[in-house]
Amino acid sequence: MKRKRRHLSAEFKARVALEALKGIRTINDIAGENDIAPTQVSAWKRELESRLPEVFEGRGEAARELTKKERREGKLERKIGQLVIEKEFLEKKCGELGIDLSEKP
């Protein structure tokens, strides 16, 4: 019989991953106690290890990333606006020249 999928909280996953990272008990012991697969515990441990530096990056780094994303979005929005204007201009010119836009090459 297939077991119903559980949805585990982020706090639970963090606690299990931290316990595995400490290395006091084996991954198999931690998995058995929490009724999860050892491979899942290992995956959460790897995820925690890889993302630990993010904790110490500070707010300045996050603000710089946000500013960078906002600049990129603004640039893309301007480009979209330019392309829309060019498309409308070309459609108007095609109409003036009698070119049927419904005919696709």
C-alpha positions in Angstrom: 0.0 0.0 0.0 1.3 3.4 -1.0 1.9 5.9 1.9 0.3 9.3 1.6 2.8 12.1 0.8 3.7 14.2 3.8 4.4 17.9 3.7 7.2 18.7 6.0 7.8 22.2 7.3 10.9 24.2 6.6 11.6 24.3 10.3 11.6 20.4 10.5 13.8 20.1 7.5 16.3 22.7 8.9 16.4 20.9 12.3 17.0 17.5 10.6 19.7 19.0 8.3 21.4 20.8 11.1 21.5 17.6 13.2 23.0 15.7 10.3 25.5 18.5 9.7 26.7 18.4 13.3 27.6 14.7 12.8 26.9 13.6 16.3 24.6 10.8 15.2 24.6 8.9 11.9 22.3 9.9 9.1 20.6 6.5 9.3 19.8 7.1 13.0 18.4 10.6 12.3 16.4 9.2 9.4 15.0 6.3 11.4 14.0 8.6 14.3 12.2 11.0 12.0 10.6 8.4 9.7 12.3 9.7 6.6 14.7 8.2 4.0 18.4 8.5 4.7 18.9 9.9 1.2 16.5 12.7 2.0 18.4 13.6 5.2 21.6 13.7 3.1 20.0 15.9 0.5 18.8 18.4 3.1 22.3 18.4 4.7 23.9 19.2 1.3 21.4 21.9 0.7 22.1 23.4 4.1 25.9 23.3 3.5 25.6 24.9 0.1 23.4 27.8 1.4 25.1 28.6 4.6 27.1 31.5 3.1 23.8 33.2 2.3 23.2 33.7 6.0 26.3 35.9 6.3 26.0 37.9 3.1 24.2 40.7 4.8 21.5 43.0 3.6 23.9 45.0 1.4 24.3 42.1 -1.0 20.6 41.4 -1.1 19.9 45.1 -1.9 22.5 45.1 -4.6 21.0 42.0 -6.2 17.5 43.6 -6.0 18.8 46.8 -7.6 20.5 44.8 -10.4 17.3 42.9 -11.1 15.2 46.1 -11.1 17.6 47.7 -13.6 17.4 44.7 -15.9 13.6 44.7 -15.7 13.5 48.4 -16.6 15.8 47.8 -19.6 13.7 44.9 -20.8 10.5 46.9 -20.4 11.9 49.7 -22.5 13.0 47.3 -25.1 9.5 45.8 -25.3 8.0 49.3 -25.6 10.4 50.1 -28.5 9.6 46.8 -30.3 5.8 47.5 -29.9 6.2 50.9 -31.4 8.3 49.6 -34.3 5.7 46.8 -34.9 2.9 49.3 -35.0 4.8 51.6 -37.4 5.6 48.7 -39.7 1.9 47.5 -39.7 0.9 51.1 -40.6 3.4 51.3 -43.5 2.3 47.9 -44.8 -1.3 49.2 -44.8 -0.2 52.3 -46.7 1.7 50.2 -49.3 -1.2 47.8 -49.7 0.7 44.8 -48.3 -1.7 42.2 -46.8 -0.4 41.1 -43.4 -2.7 38.1 -43.3 -0.5 36.4 -46.0 2.4 34.8 -44.2 5.4 33.8 -46.3 
